[in-house]
């Protein structure tokens, strides 16, 4: 009954098989190998973006930070939701890498309000030397609140960004879950909706520490390469990162696993909602739930071995993964109801 984070799940068999297969013989370093080239092509095909520049890094934080640093100047501001991962969970790294600052935009359920974004950008007085200049916009899908940006909602944010001449970055640590929840294609949820750069998360979906950064317009891509090297994030044996993506995507397992994680969260939500004194936040769309639990229920669940985080005094954050089982969910529900 491990619901603390999808980061804690093991790697699925196809990822381990891909790592084993790539561990045969020699290959050119720094991404100049056939395995990396194949993985790049697999991702281009998945996103219907044959010209996209694709790069592999080891963590979501560095994927986000290097992406934003590439497109936002030292005197720039990156606009994000008040509770975005780049704001709450990256230890100031976005400011370190970009040299600029984050400006927070409100919005319900973890999603930026387009009108609030427009107001925030205008409030920075573009062209006035005394004001930090608008640099970029970043959104998170799935959000930290467990909610989904639909294609239409993504377009609305992109329209504001484009009206101000700003690039739009997508923190897609749980992008697979967003695709599974939305029913849209990766292309529809990204570049077709106005997204310029994606941090395509693999680790939360089951990879052993691998993320991909996608520039749909590769014009700025070489600067990203330089920043990746300068910051110490260019892996010599890049093939071990790339192979994980190829194995994960090739047979569609990336989406199958995400759909399973989403289904397990829905199973939890349905069962817990029937218990008196328990309240499930209704906005959850994917594999993150926020559930209000009585204190005695929290204690009982933890004593029985359930692992999860609390948000505030009584809201539990429950995160499911590709490896979560129906039995895990049913035991948790039964204990909460007892």
Secondary structure, 3 states (H helix, E strand, C coil): CECCCHHHCCCCHHHHHHHHHHCCCCCCCCCCCHHHHHHHHHHHHHCCCCCCEEEEECCHHHHHHHHHHHHCCCCEEEEEECCCHHHHCCCCHHHHHHCCEEEEECCHHHCCCHHHHHHHHHCCCCCCCCCCEEEEEEEECCCCCCCCCCHHHHHHHHHHHHHCCCEEEEEECCHHHHHHHHCCCCCCCCHHHCCCEEEEECHHHCCCCCEEEEECCHHHHHHHHHHHHHCCCCCCCCHHHHHHHHHHHHCCHHHHHHHHHHHHHHHHHHHHCCCCCCEECCCCCCCEEEEECCHHHHHHHHHCCCECEEECCCEEEEECCCCCCHHHHHHHHHHHHC
